Amino acid sequence: MSKSPDSFAPAMQNFVQAGQALAQNFLEFLNTQKAAPQPGRRAVSPLPSPDPEQLASLQKSYMEQQLQLWNSMLTRGEGEPPAPVVTADPGDRRFSSPEWRSSPVYDYVRQAYLLNSRFIRELVEVVPADDEKAKNRSRFLARQYIDALSPANFAATNPEFVRQALETKGQSITDGINNLIKDYEKGRISITDESAFEIGKNLATSPGAVVFENEVMQLIQYAPSTPKVAVRPLLIIPPCINKFYILDLQPENSFVRYAVEQGNTVFLVSWRNPKTEQGQLTWDDYLEYGPITAIAKVREICKVDRVNTVGWCVGGTILSSALAVLAARGEDVVASLTLLTTLLDFSDTGEIGLFIDEASLTARDKAMGKGGIMKGSELSGMFSSLRANDLIWNYVSSNYLKGQKPIPFDLLYWNGDSTNLPGPFVCWYMRNLYLNNSLRDPGKLEICGVRVNLGQVNVPNYILATREDHIVPWQTSYCGTHLLGGDSRFVLGASGHIAGVINPASKNKRSYWTNDDLQGDAEVWLGGAQEQKGSWWSDWSAWLKQYADGERLARKKLGNAKHKEIEPAPGRYVKEKA
């Protein structure tokens, strides 16, 4: 290609107009999202315009880069490698196929998209915002906008679609259409081969039995695997937003199995997947008939005064709230508390909190505050949008454009096995914790008929956060060390919300950081922390042994005379679909 760039002046004029249109269209998109009509939501004023000089400078830079890219494509010789004007972010796998670079046309499409993406991100920064939350919301929307418009998502601009179609003589197109039809019937995108898994067969297989159940949960007791066990049993409260078997996926990565092998009598709450009949359940109901009841049953079955407890994510928030209720009632029934990626202070809730405001909660209160169900599909969609490229668009491209079938992956099967939530529970949780951040203030909240104070939860606590957690920012999780009354040990794990927790000791992967000085804030703590190689599981197990209260022979039977085995683990509740 040897034509003079001057001969393409009309095309460049189109680029100038396109850059102006891109800015205008995106600003209109932000305004549309800001003022999206919702039941009971008041009208909001449009976004203020960016500073004209800043916008002009931004557009000028954008056009210069587009011209450079255009010239690069025109002067690129046959077989020459591409001259990158812009590069993808590290870890971006959308354009890893060599066709995106070997073809001048597709290389241009790829780089033009990356320039557009950068332009939109920079545009967000020059648009005035009311506060930092509004700015972060615009950044989030920009990412959704950018991710959705990737050329990898469309047949006409994805060279992998063309190659696959030619190699399969069109079969990949047929397969992709069939995949789309099947997913449309299911109402969600397939992210794994669901036929490869069955709960109780190759997931959640740790032996045990349901020894108690009510409308809110089933209580599972796991069979011992050691001759002797700790006198004090261990009760695990998983999140009710997801199913418990993330803690018991496969034998080699099962936290439940590990805890049993460490000589603990392990009990676990399996939350019910609520239907319309459970649509009236409240936050108080989940505490009273969840951990408070479970603690009483575990003490009764094992004939002990106190138990050790573990809570993960919202399960940790529920557990801590329940212990605050018990403390206010004067009940000393817990020997230790472990919290895994849990929020007690909700001052920074990451991207989940960006869309929780008074207007949206008013609308949700009217819709389901007194009864109803928040569908699991809504929750699943929200969490997937936090990592849209990995959990949405990646599968749009592979399933529908390339006609591929997702590979079996236990973690992704669990991720797609969504749960409903009762409307009153959701509305209380979002308003009092995410919006008002009231749990951290002593005596501000009345729960189960008493004023609660986390400072009265005067038990030793082990708090794990993970460094790349996009759901529970580790710095906010650290705040729990200053809210609870007992001595705290804070540990920071590598990786994210799931992989950072499910990090088997047997594989000895990743790292974790420790620092006994908890006087300062999170960044001060990190500055003095020491990296430890391997899994935090071993560190936690050694910590927990301090509160075992000695050993006893393992029980031969599960349950007791009053609480007999109802059914084998993992029970019915976890198998119910949303």
RODO-2510 file (C-alpha; in nm, 4 decimals, decimal comma):
residues 578
     n   res          X          Y          Z
     1     m     0,0000     0,0000     0,0000
     2     s     0,1733     0,3181    -0,1141
     3     k    -0,0915     0,5856    -0,1605
     4     s    -0,0219     0,9242    -0,0076
     5     p    -0,2077     0,9900     0,3139
     6     d    -0,3209     1,3204     0,1588
     7     s    -0,5415     1,1273    -0,0806
     8     f    -0,7348     0,9998     0,2189
     9     a    -0,8258     1,3466     0,3482
    10     p    -1,1997     1,2815     0,3070
    11     a    -1,1629     0,9647     0,5144
    12     m    -0,9766     1,1547     0,7860
    13     q    -1,2505     1,4173     0,7894
    14     n    -1,4859     1,1307     0,8647
    15     f    -1,2596     1,0274     1,1535
    16     v    -1,2770     1,3802     1,2964
    17     q    -1,6529     1,3709     1,2789
    18     a    -1,6530     1,0179     1,4231
    19     g    -1,4443     1,1321     1,7207
    20     q    -1,6854     1,4146     1,7898
    21     a    -1,9799     1,1781     1,7506
    22     l    -1,8188     0,9207     1,9806
    23     a    -1,7810     1,1805     2,2558
    24     q    -2,1371     1,3032     2,2106
    25     n    -2,2856     0,9532     2,1971
    26     f    -2,1061     0,8447     2,5100
    27     l    -2,2123     1,1543     2,7038
    28     e    -2,5696     1,0852     2,5953
    29     f    -2,5265     0,7233     2,7114
    30     l    -2,4124     0,8407     3,0561
    31     n    -2,7066     1,0761     3,0814
    32     t    -2,9440     0,7986     2,9795
    33     q    -2,8052     0,5702     3,2501
    34     k    -2,8108     0,8454     3,5104
    35     a    -3,1740     0,9287     3,4410
    36     a    -3,2938     0,5770     3,3629
    37     p    -3,6614     0,5615     3,4635
    38     q    -3,7329     0,3432     3,7626
    39     p    -4,0553     0,3111     3,9593
    40     g    -4,0636     0,5875     4,2196
    41     r    -3,7301     0,7340     4,1113
    42     r    -3,7120     1,1111     4,0908
    43     a    -3,5850     1,2847     3,7787
    44     v    -3,2177     1,3763     3,7862
    45     s    -3,0420     1,6613     3,6143
    46     p    -2,8223     1,5812     3,3138
    47     l    -2,4473     1,5606     3,3463
    48     p    -2,2659     1,8946     3,3147
    49     s    -2,0621     1,9388     2,9984
    50     p    -1,6857     1,8922     3,0164
    51     d    -1,4565     2,1931     2,9930
    52     p    -1,4411     2,2903     2,6209
    53     e    -1,0638     2,3329     2,6229
    54     q    -1,0060     1,9956     2,7902
    55     l    -1,2448     1,8277     2,5493
    56     a    -1,0806     1,9936     2,2479
    57     s    -0,7358     1,8830     2,3679
    58     l    -0,8617     1,5304     2,4235
    59     q    -1,0163     1,5141     2,0773
    60     k    -0,7043     1,6585     1,9154
    61     s    -0,4866     1,3915     2,0745
    62     y    -0,7368     1,1232     1,9746
    63     m    -0,7388     1,2383     1,6110
    64     e    -0,3609     1,2521     1,5933
    65     q    -0,3413     0,8924     1,7153
    66     q    -0,6086     0,7834     1,4681
    67     l    -0,4142     0,9519     1,1863
    68     q    -0,0967     0,7769     1,2990
    69     l    -0,2805     0,4442     1,2999
    70     w    -0,4324     0,5136     0,9569
    71     n    -0,0932     0,6003     0,8084
    72     s     0,0576     0,2928     0,9673
    73     m    -0,1978     0,0718     0,7968
    74     l    -0,1540     0,2408     0,4572
    75     t     0,2238     0,2143     0,4558
    76     r     0,2451    -0,1376     0,5959
    77     g     0,3987    -0,3726     0,3421
    78     e     0,2725    -0,7204     0,2658
    79     g     0,3903    -0,9606     0,5335
    80     e     0,5306    -0,6842     0,7520
    81     p     0,4614    -0,7022     1,1255
    82     p     0,2187    -0,4418     1,2659
    83     a     0,3455    -0,1131     1,4048
    84     p     0,1503    -0,0746     1,7283
    85     v     0,0091     0,2691     1,8016
    86     v    -0,1749     0,1430     2,1092
    87     t    -0,1546    -0,1860     2,3018
    88     a    -0,4118    -0,3795     2,5010
    89     d    -0,3982    -0,3900     2,8795
    90     p    -0,1952    -0,6772     3,0291
    91     g    -0,4145    -0,9833     3,0661
    92     d    -0,6601    -0,8795     2,7912
    93     r    -0,7099    -1,2070     2,6014
    94     r    -0,9696    -1,0863     2,3503
    95     f    -0,7127    -1,0180     2,0782
    96     s    -0,4609    -1,2941     2,1486
    97     s    -0,5296    -1,4813     1,8220
    98     p    -0,2605    -1,4044     1,5576
    99     e    -0,5261    -1,3055     1,2978
   100     w    -0,5780    -0,9794     1,4830
   101     r    -0,2222    -0,8764     1,3897
   102     s    -0,1399    -1,0645     1,0699
   103     s    -0,4185    -0,8927     0,8755
   104     p    -0,3714    -0,5148     0,8265
   105     v    -0,7498    -0,4690     0,8261
   106     y    -0,8158    -0,6557     1,1502
   107     d    -0,5067    -0,5040     1,3087
   108     y    -0,6520    -0,1635     1,2257
   109     v    -0,9943    -0,2609     1,3668
   110     r    -0,8309    -0,3855     1,6865
   111     q    -0,6163    -0,0790     1,7439
   112     a    -0,8923     0,1655     1,6473
   113     y    -1,1121     0,0034     1,9110
   114     l    -0,8368     0,0317     2,1718
   115     l    -0,7923     0,4007     2,0853
   116     n    -1,1676     0,4538     2,1146
   117     s    -1,1643     0,2776     2,4496
   118     r    -0,8869     0,4971     2,5823
   119     f    -1,0623     0,8060     2,4517
   120     i    -1,3824     0,7145     2,6381
   121     r    -1,1953     0,6452     2,9622
   122     e    -1,0178     0,9808     2,9363
   123     l    -1,3453     1,1509     2,8489
   124     v    -1,4970     1,0250     3,1741
   125     e    -1,2162     1,1925     3,3670
   126     v    -1,2897     1,5381     3,2200
   127     v    -1,6664     1,5175     3,2722
   128     p    -1,7549     1,6905     3,6028
   129     a    -1,9160     1,4715     3,8694
   130     d    -2,1072     1,5525     4,1885
   131     d    -1,8773     1,3384     4,4020
   132     e    -1,6342     1,0481     4,3834
   133     k    -1,9162     0,7917     4,3870
   134     a    -2,0722     0,9557     4,0813
   135     k    -1,7327     0,9593     3,9107
   136     n    -1,6777     0,5896     3,9862
   137     r    -2,0242     0,5114     3,8545
   138     s    -1,9357     0,6851     3,5271
   139     r    -1,6122     0,4852     3,5119
   140     f    -1,8056     0,1634     3,5630
   141     l    -2,0563     0,2530     3,2910
   142     a    -1,7713     0,3466     3,0595
   143     r    -1,6202     0,0027     3,1088
   144     q    -1,9526    -0,1662     3,0320
   145     y    -1,9920     0,0497     2,7191
   146     i    -1,6375    -0,0220     2,6039
   147     d    -1,6571    -0,3955     2,6697
   148     a    -1,9882    -0,4320     2,4850
   149     l    -1,8548    -0,2586     2,1716
   150     s    -1,5445    -0,4752     2,1319
   151     p    -1,4976    -0,5986     1,7737
   152     a    -1,4393    -0,9441     1,9221
   153     n    -1,8133    -0,9541     2,0035
   154     f    -1,9371    -0,9267     1,6439
   155     a    -1,9148    -1,1675     1,3521
   156     a    -1,8331    -0,8973     1,0960
   157     t    -1,5274    -0,7753     1,2877
   158     n    -1,3935    -1,0951     1,4448
   159     p    -1,1346    -1,2775     1,2290
   160     e    -1,1584    -1,5854     1,4498
   161     f    -1,5247    -1,6187     1,3493
   162     v    -1,4248    -1,6114     0,9812
   163     r    -1,1415    -1,8628     1,0244
   164     q    -1,3578    -2,1009     1,2263
   165     a    -1,6401    -2,0809     0,9722
   166     l    -1,4044    -2,1573     0,6814
   167     e    -1,2304    -2,4427     0,8622
   168     t    -1,5597    -2,6090     0,9594
   169     k    -1,7368    -2,5276     0,6303
   170     g    -1,9995    -2,3314     0,8180
   171     q    -2,0641    -2,5862     1,0940
   172     s    -1,9369    -2,3431     1,3595
   173     i    -2,2050    -2,0939     1,2543
   174     t    -2,4755    -2,3594     1,2900
   175     d    -2,3364    -2,4668     1,6261
   176     g    -2,3232    -2,1072     1,7438
   177     i    -2,6864    -2,0469     1,6516
   178     n    -2,7885    -2,3667     1,8319
   179     n    -2,5903    -2,2584     2,1394
   180     l    -2,7669    -1,9230     2,1307
   181     i    -3,1107    -2,0854     2,1081
   182     k    -3,0359    -2,3183     2,4015
   183     d    -2,9081    -2,0317     2,6158
   184     y    -3,2104    -1,8204     2,5244
   185     e    -3,4357    -2,1002     2,6476
   186     k    -3,2343    -2,1221     2,9719
   187     g    -3,2401    -1,7455     3,0145
   188     r    -2,8638    -1,7133     3,0685
   189     i    -2,5266    -1,7584     2,9023
   190     s    -2,3635    -2,0993     2,9480
   191     i    -2,0185    -2,0576     3,1001
   192     t    -1,9395    -2,4247     3,1614
   193     d    -2,0570    -2,7693     3,0561
   194     e    -2,3318    -2,8126     3,3138
   195     s    -2,3942    -3,1745     3,2187
   196     a    -2,0544    -3,2664     3,3691
   197     f    -2,1606    -3,1912     3,7270
   198     e    -2,4158    -3,3094     3,9785
   199     i    -2,4370    -3,1917     4,3374
   200     g    -2,3814    -3,4845     4,5691
   201     k    -2,2185    -3,6933     4,2947
   202     n    -1,9031    -3,5035     4,1998
   203     l    -1,9639    -3,1769     4,3870
   204     a    -2,0284    -3,1386     4,7615
   205     t    -1,9280    -3,4985     4,8321
   206     s    -1,7846    -3,4715     5,1840
   207     p    -1,9667    -3,7398     5,3891
   208     g    -2,2133    -3,6200     5,6474
   209     a    -2,5829    -3,5769     5,7180
   210     v    -2,8488    -3,3118     5,7693
   211     v    -2,9294    -3,3211     6,1408
   212     f    -3,1695    -3,0269     6,1625
   213     e    -3,3752    -2,8110     5,9269
   214     n    -3,6224    -2,5244     5,9323
   215     e    -3,7715    -2,2875     5,6757
   216     v    -3,4472    -2,0920     5,6441
   217     m    -3,1685    -2,3518     5,6475
   218     q    -3,0520    -2,7083     5,6861
   219     l    -2,7771    -2,7867     5,9364
   220     i    -2,5219    -3,0377     5,8061
   221     q    -2,2872    -3,2320     6,0334
   222     y    -1,9849    -3,3854     5,8604
   223     a    -1,8420    -3,7243     5,9494
   224     p    -1,5047    -3,7171     6,1285
   225     s    -1,1929    -3,8462     5,9535
   226     t    -0,9576    -3,8507     6,2538
   227     p    -0,9685    -4,0758     6,5635
   228     k    -0,9781    -3,7723     6,7914
   229     v    -1,1367    -3,4331     6,7423
   230     a    -1,1362    -3,0943     6,9132
   231     v    -1,3794    -3,0720     7,2013
   232     r    -1,5301    -2,7565     7,0546
   233     p    -1,7079    -2,8081     6,7210
   234     l    -1,6719    -2,5734     6,4245
   235     l    -1,9783    -2,4091     6,2658
   236     i    -1,9494    -2,2585     5,9149
   237     i    -2,1912    -1,9911     5,7873
   238     p    -2,1539    -1,9512     5,4086
   239     p    -2,3097    -1,6660     5,2101
   240     c    -2,6811    -1,6937     5,1341
   241     i    -2,6215    -1,5105     4,8063
   242     n    -2,4496    -1,8230     4,6705
   243     k    -2,4674    -2,1924     4,7516
   244     f    -2,2443    -2,3396     5,0184
   245     y    -2,0642    -2,5952     4,8045
   246     i    -1,8031    -2,3428     4,6969
   247     l    -1,6546    -2,4620     5,0272
   248     d    -1,6842    -2,8276     4,9205
   249     l    -1,6332    -2,8419     4,5436
   250     q    -1,3932    -3,1339     4,4984
   251     p    -1,1988    -3,3343     4,7591
   252     e    -0,8700    -3,1692     4,6621
   253     n    -0,9972    -2,8115     4,7090
   254     s    -1,2629    -2,8579     4,9773
   255     f    -1,2313    -2,6245     5,2751
   256     v    -1,4878    -2,8407     5,4574
   257     r    -1,2827    -3,1556     5,4057
   258     y    -0,9654    -2,9764     5,5150
   259     a    -1,1305    -2,8544     5,8359
   260     v    -1,2488    -3,2103     5,9091
   261     e    -0,9009    -3,3505     5,8430
   262     q    -0,7565    -3,1015     6,0909
   263     g    -0,9529    -3,2744     6,3663
   264     n    -1,2675    -3,0616     6,3828
   265     t    -1,6290    -3,1698     6,4180
   266     v    -1,7644    -2,9545     6,1363
   267     f    -2,1196    -2,8267     6,1028
   268     l    -2,2379    -2,6096     5,8153
   269     v    -2,5505    -2,4051     5,7399
   270     s    -2,7022    -2,4799     5,3986
   271     w    -2,9340    -2,1891     5,3212
   272     r    -3,2668    -2,2511     5,1545
   273     n    -3,3110    -2,1220     4,8000
   274     p    -3,6251    -1,9181     4,8743
   275     k    -3,9396    -1,9396     4,6657
   276     t    -4,2538    -1,7281     4,6838
   277     e    -4,3543    -1,8901     5,0147
   278     q    -4,0339    -1,7606     5,1768
   279     g    -4,0679    -1,4131     5,0230
   280     q    -4,1591    -1,2599     5,3618
   281     l    -3,8343    -1,3537     5,5364
   282     t    -3,6406    -1,0663     5,6914
   283     w    -3,2846    -1,0001     5,8038
   284     d    -3,3955    -1,0831     6,1590
   285     d    -3,5369    -1,4158     6,0391
   286     y    -3,2070    -1,5093     5,8744
   287     l    -3,0176    -1,4355     6,1965
   288     e    -3,2642    -1,5950     6,4361
   289     y    -3,3315    -1,9096     6,2344
   290     g    -2,9857    -1,9248     6,0780
   291     p    -2,6715    -1,8893     6,2930
   292     i    -2,8478    -1,8295     6,6256
   293     t    -3,0483    -2,1490     6,5904
   294     a    -2,7521    -2,3380     6,4424
   295     i    -2,5254    -2,2433     6,7340
   296     a    -2,7871    -2,3678     6,9808
   297     k    -2,8286    -2,6987     6,7944
   298     v    -2,4524    -2,7565     6,7633
   299     r    -2,4040    -2,6925     7,1364
   300     e    -2,6884    -2,9312     7,2140
   301     i    -2,5654    -3,2083     6,9842
   302     c    -2,2029    -3,1856     7,1016
   303     k    -2,2849    -3,1030     7,4648
   304     v    -2,0535    -2,8019     7,4808
   305     d    -2,0928    -2,4513     7,6168
   306     r    -1,9189    -2,2721     7,3297
   307     v    -1,8408    -2,3355     6,9630
   308     n    -1,5938    -2,1998     6,7086
   309     t    -1,7432    -2,0214     6,4092
   310     v    -1,6547    -1,9273     6,0498
   311     g    -1,8422    -1,6872     5,8205
   312     w    -1,7720    -1,6015     5,4564
   313     c    -1,8757    -1,2811     5,2761
   314     v    -2,2359    -1,1892     5,3653
   315     g    -2,2370    -1,5086     5,5735
   316     g    -1,9708    -1,3418     5,7870
   317     t    -2,1808    -1,0259     5,8152
   318     i    -2,4844    -1,2345     5,9173
   319     l    -2,2757    -1,4332     6,1675
   320     s    -2,1176    -1,1225     6,3236
   321     s    -2,4590    -0,9565     6,3516
   322     a    -2,5978    -1,2706     6,5168
   323     l    -2,3118    -1,2766     6,7668
   324     a    -2,3814    -0,9111     6,8460
   325     v    -2,7453    -1,0068     6,9136
   326     l    -2,6360    -1,2918     7,1412
   327     a    -2,3932    -1,0611     7,3228
   328     a    -2,6712    -0,8098     7,3802
   329     r    -2,8807    -1,0940     7,5244
   330     g    -2,5966    -1,1854     7,7588
   331     e    -2,5228    -1,5208     7,5921
   332     d    -2,1551    -1,6252     7,5840
   333     v    -2,1720    -1,9189     7,3421
   334     v    -1,8860    -1,8671     7,0944
   335     a    -1,5158    -1,9266     7,1558
   336     s    -1,3758    -1,7814     6,8305
   337     l    -1,4841    -1,6071     6,5123
   338     t    -1,3279    -1,6404     6,1666
   339     l    -1,4371    -1,3999     5,8932
   340     l    -1,3457    -1,4628     5,5306
   341     t    -1,3673    -1,1636     5,2910
   342     t    -1,6374    -1,0035     5,5042
   343     l    -1,7613    -0,6454     5,5396
   344     l    -1,8574    -0,5075     5,8812
   345     d    -1,7784    -0,1485     5,7882
   346     f    -1,9431    -0,0582     5,4554
   347     s    -1,7657     0,2715     5,3939
   348     d    -1,6121     0,1372     5,0696
   349     t    -1,8029    -0,1463     4,9084
   350     g    -1,6328    -0,1450     4,5701
   351     e    -1,8366    -0,1348     4,2521
   352     i    -2,1374    -0,3126     4,4028
   353     g    -2,2158    -0,0018     4,6066
   354     l    -2,2140     0,2329     4,3071
   355     f    -2,5756     0,1634     4,2195
   356     i    -2,7244     0,1579     4,5672
   357     d    -2,8753     0,4976     4,6446
   358     e    -3,1863     0,6333     4,8077
   359     a    -3,3832     0,6507     4,4846
   360     s    -3,3113     0,2922     4,3777
   361     l    -3,3806     0,1591     4,7275
   362     t    -3,7111     0,3453     4,7458
   363     a    -3,8142     0,1765     4,4237
   364     r    -3,7013    -0,1638     4,5518
   365     d    -3,8814    -0,1103     4,8837
   366     k    -4,2051    -0,0483     4,6964
   367     a    -4,1551    -0,3529     4,4765
   368     m    -4,0523    -0,6115     4,7368
   369     g    -3,9858    -0,4493     5,0730
   370     k    -4,2884    -0,6160     5,2319
   371     g    -4,2679    -0,9408     5,0413
   372     g    -4,1391    -1,0851     4,7179
   373     i    -3,8312    -1,2430     4,5692
   374     m    -3,5146    -1,0965     4,4243
   375     k    -3,4394    -1,3471     4,1527
   376     g    -3,1075    -1,5216     4,1358
   377     s    -3,0695    -1,4209     3,7716
   378     e    -3,0613    -1,0543     3,8774
   379     l    -2,7909    -1,1224     4,1338
   380     s    -2,5939    -1,3342     3,8888
   381     g    -2,6138    -1,0652     3,6217
   382     m    -2,4923    -0,8006     3,8635
   383     f    -2,1893    -1,0037     3,9719
   384     s    -2,1079    -1,1018     3,6122
   385     s    -2,1117    -0,7357     3,5070
   386     l    -1,8267    -0,6687     3,7497
   387     r    -1,6100    -0,8852     3,5215
   388     a    -1,8031    -0,8586     3,1971
   389     n    -1,5174    -0,9508     2,9627
   390     d    -1,4471    -1,2737     3,1506
   391     l    -1,8014    -1,3793     3,2441
   392     i    -2,0174    -1,2383     2,9616
   393     w    -1,8455    -1,1334     2,6396
   394     n    -1,5877    -1,4113     2,6440
   395     y    -1,8731    -1,6621     2,6201
   396     v    -2,0698    -1,4581     2,3676
   397     s    -1,7671    -1,4853     2,1397
   398     s    -1,6803    -1,8500     2,2049
   399     n    -2,0356    -1,9924     2,2305
   400     y    -2,2178    -1,7995     1,9605
   401     l    -1,9539    -1,6762     1,7136
   402     k    -1,7169    -1,9738     1,7222
   403     g    -1,9787    -2,2370     1,8033
   404     q    -1,7739    -2,3826     2,0864
   405     k    -1,9079    -2,5706     2,3865
   406     p    -1,7861    -2,4452     2,7257
   407     i    -1,5443    -2,6780     2,9012
   408     p    -1,6346    -2,8385     3,2364
   409     f    -1,5208    -2,6236     3,5292
   410     d    -1,6579    -2,6793     3,8792
   411     l    -1,6096    -2,3196     3,9938
   412     l    -1,8027    -2,1820     3,6954
   413     y    -2,0791    -2,4385     3,7488
   414     w    -2,1147    -2,3063     4,1030
   415     n    -2,1006    -1,9487     3,9728
   416     g    -2,3997    -2,0172     3,7480
   417     d    -2,6018    -2,2008     4,0149
   418     s    -2,7739    -1,8880     4,1411
   419     t    -2,9924    -1,8308     4,4464
   420     n    -3,2952    -1,6124     4,5116
   421     l    -3,3251    -1,3797     4,8093
   422     p    -3,6354    -1,2652     5,0009
   423     g    -3,7289    -0,9027     4,9227
   424     p    -3,7489    -0,7783     5,2855
   425     f    -3,4060    -0,9293     5,3595
   426     v    -3,2508    -0,7604     5,0538
   427     c    -3,4074    -0,4207     5,1204
   428     w    -3,2968    -0,4159     5,4858
   429     y    -2,9467    -0,5312     5,3978
   430     m    -2,8954    -0,2760     5,1217
   431     r    -3,0414     0,0178     5,3142
   432     n    -2,8974    -0,0359     5,6605
   433     l    -2,5573    -0,1689     5,5615
   434     y    -2,4645    -0,0679     5,2051
   435     l    -2,6355     0,2716     5,2074
   436     n    -2,6356     0,3857     5,5724
   437     n    -2,3387     0,1799     5,7015
   438     s    -2,5126     0,1461     6,0381
   439     l    -2,3676    -0,1823     6,1665
   440     r    -2,0381    -0,0205     6,2626
   441     d    -2,2092     0,2348     6,4904
   442     p    -2,2705     0,0941     6,8426
   443     g    -2,6388     0,0808     6,9291
   444     k    -2,7613     0,2319     6,6030
   445     l    -2,9327    -0,0814     6,4727
   446     e    -3,2023    -0,2823     6,6431
   447     i    -3,1858    -0,6444     6,5316
   448     c    -3,3961    -0,9284     6,6712
   449     g    -3,5339    -0,6941     6,9354
   450     v    -3,2018    -0,5664     7,0784
   451     r    -2,9591    -0,2840     7,0066
   452     v    -2,6395    -0,4333     6,8686
   453     n    -2,2781    -0,3369     6,9223
   454     l    -1,9992    -0,5245     6,7432
   455     g    -1,7659    -0,4163     7,0210
   456     q    -1,9537    -0,6522     7,2525
   457     v    -1,8503    -0,9485     7,0326
   458     n    -1,5590    -1,0035     7,2661
   459     v    -1,4084    -1,3209     7,1184
   460     p    -1,0754    -1,3854     6,9414
   461     n    -1,1209    -1,3287     6,5698
   462     y    -0,9305    -1,4224     6,2568
   463     i    -1,0069    -1,1940     5,9616
   464     l    -0,8981    -1,2913     5,6112
   465     a    -0,9176    -1,0484     5,3196
   466     t    -0,7803    -1,0963     4,9684
   467     r    -0,5670    -0,8474     4,7828
   468     e    -0,7504    -0,8470     4,4467
   469     d    -1,1044    -0,8778     4,5827
   470     h    -1,3441    -0,6784     4,3604
   471     i    -1,6451    -0,7493     4,5861
   472     v    -1,5019    -0,6863     4,9350
   473     p    -1,2112    -0,4378     4,9184
   474     w    -0,9460    -0,5668     5,1557
   475     q    -0,8883    -0,2244     5,3118
   476     t    -1,2551    -0,2115     5,4171
   477     s    -1,2473    -0,5670     5,5470
   478     y    -0,9498    -0,4636     5,7619
   479     c    -1,1764    -0,2121     5,9408
   480     g    -1,3391    -0,5093     6,1157
   481     t    -1,0314    -0,5437     6,3355
   482     h    -1,1190    -0,2089     6,4968
   483     l    -1,4898    -0,2862     6,5377
   484     l    -1,4928    -0,6279     6,7066
   485     g    -1,4227    -0,6516     7,0778
   486     g    -1,1821    -0,9451     7,0871
   487     d    -0,8183    -0,9813     6,9898
   488     s    -0,7827    -0,9808     6,6113
   489     r    -0,5490    -1,1531     6,3694
   490     f    -0,5659    -1,0033     6,0205
   491     v    -0,4316    -1,1972     5,7224
   492     l    -0,4212    -1,0751     5,3638
   493     g    -0,4346    -1,3453     5,0993
   494     a    -0,3294    -1,3267     4,7371
   495     s    -0,5765    -1,3319     4,4477
   496     g    -0,9483    -1,2483     4,4622
   497     h    -1,2775    -1,3082     4,6389
   498     i    -1,3025    -1,6784     4,5479
   499     a    -0,9570    -1,7994     4,4456
   500     g    -0,7996    -1,6203     4,7425
   501     v    -1,0210    -1,8133     4,9850
   502     i    -1,0231    -2,1501     4,8082
   503     n    -0,6472    -2,1970     4,8201
   504     p    -0,5807    -2,5550     4,9374
   505     a    -0,2910    -2,6054     5,1745
   506     s    -0,1952    -2,9260     4,9900
   507     k    -0,1099    -2,7311     4,6746
   508     n     0,0887    -2,4706     4,8696
   509     k     0,0237    -2,2008     4,6090
   510     r     0,0226    -1,8233     4,6261
   511     s     0,1119    -1,6176     4,9347
   512     y    -0,0396    -1,4389     5,2284
   513     w     0,0724    -1,1433     5,4377
   514     t     0,0746    -1,1095     5,8170
   515     n     0,1438    -0,8290     6,0631
   516     d     0,0535    -0,8393     6,4332
   517     d     0,0432    -0,4586     6,4616
   518     l    -0,3178    -0,3543     6,3967
   519     q    -0,2982    -0,0045     6,5449
   520     g    -0,2800     0,1862     6,2161
   521     d    -0,4984     0,1890     5,9075
   522     a    -0,4892    -0,0714     5,6312
   523     e    -0,2045     0,0849     5,4330
   524     v     0,0084     0,1228     5,7459
   525     w    -0,0602    -0,2432     5,8242
   526     l     0,0456    -0,3472     5,4727
   527     g     0,3625    -0,1409     5,4953
   528     g     0,4771    -0,3517     5,7895
   529     a     0,3401    -0,6869     5,6707
   530     q     0,5579    -0,9886     5,5920
   531     e     0,4863    -1,2140     5,2949
   532     q     0,4421    -1,5824     5,3756
   533     k     0,4598    -1,8390     5,0956
   534     g     0,1772    -2,0894     5,0595
   535     s    -0,1846    -2,1082     5,1696
   536     w    -0,3409    -1,9174     5,4579
   537     w    -0,5312    -2,2387     5,5468
   538     s    -0,2337    -2,3688     5,7462
   539     d    -0,1984    -2,0414     5,9346
   540     w    -0,5697    -2,0416     6,0187
   541     s    -0,5674    -2,4036     6,1334
   542     a    -0,2779    -2,3364     6,3729
   543     w    -0,4614    -2,0297     6,5089
   544     l    -0,7878    -2,2231     6,5555
   545     k    -0,6230    -2,4999     6,7621
   546     q    -0,5800    -2,2504     7,0479
   547     y    -0,9569    -2,2562     7,0953
   548     a    -1,0154    -2,6314     7,0650
   549     d    -1,0518    -2,6809     7,4442
   550     g    -0,8616    -3,0085     7,4215
   551     e    -0,9411    -3,3329     7,2421
   552     r    -1,1946    -3,6120     7,2684
   553     l    -1,2712    -3,9301     7,0774
   554     a    -1,4541    -3,8675     6,7529
   555     r    -1,8268    -3,9358     6,7632
   556     k    -1,9369    -4,2552     6,5915
   557     k    -2,2849    -4,1257     6,5080
   558     l    -2,3981    -3,7950     6,3609
   559     g    -2,6611    -3,5921     6,5437
   560     n    -2,8047    -3,7200     6,8729
   561     a    -3,1171    -3,8809     7,0097
   562     k    -3,3197    -3,5632     6,9563
   563     h    -3,1624    -3,4547     6,6274
   564     k    -3,1376    -3,7662     6,4164
   565     e    -3,0059    -3,7856     6,0609
   566     i    -3,2696    -3,6461     5,8243
   567     e    -3,0900    -3,7212     5,4972
   568     p    -2,7314    -3,7580     5,3712
   569     a    -2,5229    -3,4495     5,2968
   570     p    -2,5401    -3,2265     5,1016
   571     g    -2,9173    -3,2291     5,1611
   572     r    -3,2162    -3,1094     4,9593
   573     y    -3,1887    -2,7333     5,0018
   574     v    -2,8649    -2,6923     4,8099
   575     k    -3,0103    -2,8804     4,5123
   576     e    -3,3069    -2,6447     4,4717
   577     k    -3,2800    -2,4249     4,1625
   578     a    -3,3576    -2,0550     4,1546
***
